[in-house]
Amino acid sequence: MAIVFWTPSGRLRELAEDLAREHSVRLLSDLLADLPREDSPEILVAEVSGEGPSFRQILDVVRHHHPGLPVLLLAERAGVEEAVEAIRAGAYDFRLLSTDRDLLRKLILAALEERRLLSGEEGFLTRDPALRALLERLRPVAASPAPVLIVGESGTGKEVLARWLHQVSPRARGPFVAINCAALPEALLESELFGYEKGAFSGALTRKKGKFELADGGTILLDEITEMPLPLQAKLLRVLQEGEVDRLGGAYPVKVDVRVIATTNREIEEEVRAGRFREDLYFRLNVIPVRLPPLRERRADIPYLAEHFLREFARRYGKEIRGFSREVLEIFEGYDFPGNVRELKNLVERAVLLARGPEITPEDLLWESPLSPTVPREESPPPIRPLRELEKEAILAALKACGGNRTRAAEILGISVRTLRNKLKAFRAQGLL
């Protein structure tokens, strides 16, 4: 892979030679003919002039042959409107040829680092061969504006995959806006999605842009799309078909350029058959269908993700932990993780906080509590204890590990702060605290 330059005037040659001391650099003699044959370029630095191809032609070639490739455009002269238009069309940046060479070098290296980060495993962590093959098939799809429908159980990483699709697309420098369709009542969801004009209803004191307008030039994620009420589904269908939104109380539609990614943890075909989801909207969203497998079906990801989360939380909490004990790895191997990646992540975070030694042990998992996985043992089972005692121990241990911070303790335990507060109140009333 290489940094690819196209500099018909030769003014970028010194910069290319400077970068060639530490990076693989190639100079193209004919951009439109040579770029399509390039083997996985990492970034394109190209001059734009009246004699050569326009920035639109350059971006069209990149979009067709190397989707997601960052493109730094440089011109002798350029207006602000032209630069903004180029960036909105997918360019990484648009600068003048007179820009300081050190600044251009920094821009190129920043784009290069961003490209390597997003193209590598950091975008979507997996060691599963089938899932890696799926990502490779989706990479060229990411360059298109076609809607994507991601189906999978809760906690499998649907939003992470949606963000990865955005990051490897030409829209990566545009906004990524996410909204959970299950988290808001119908009236509030409508105003959040489509916005409203001043005076549209009581309390609408100013104009407000909706999520679709905020995502203009980028991607919008409609999380749990099957929870959207039917009347709003009709409005969403219009946005997908016409590329425009109607604000509440608005006199005219507003054009938007948005790539839509929708997710659901339900069997959406059953929702259509039951009349809870519009069939026409389903077909409009299901242009690129993606089914994300649960963690139990990609067993190779369990130790891989566990190690990744261990390093992440050990750094965050300043703890020296080198890994998992053999017993913990056996627990992971025999557990199905019904909560998928989210459950594994929470489990590792809790273990890091509770760990007292250089490696994670079964005791650090609190695996005897109902909040953690259990594995059968050949020896005699321990005496059965009342559930409230185990629950109290888990809560007190989490509070101690978090220094009394109830919000963090509730996150580790997988419950709400309100539930934690009520349980502590009940323990005091029963004389258990």
Secondary structure, DSSP 4 states (H G I P E B T S, - for coil): --EEEE-TTSTTHHHHHHHTTTS-EEE-SSHHHHGGG-SS-SEEEEEE-SSS--HHHHHHHHHHHSTT--EEEEESS--HHHHHHHHHTT-SEEEETTS-HHHHHHHHHHHHHHHHHHHSTTSS----HHHHHHHHHHHHHTTS---EEEE--TTS-HHHHHHHHHHTSTTTTS-EEEEETTSS-HHHHHHHHH-B-TTSSTT--S-B--HHHHTTTSEEEEETGGGS-HHHHHHHHHHHHHSEE--BT-SS-EE---EEEEEESS-HHHHHHTTSS-HHHHHHHTTEEEEPPPGGG-TTHHHHHHHHHHHHHHHHHT----EE-HHHHHHHHT---TTHHHHHHHHHHHHHHH--SSEE-HHHHTTTSTTS-----SSPPPPP--HHHHHHHHHHHHHHHTTT-HHHHHHHHTS-HHHHHHHHHHHHHTT--
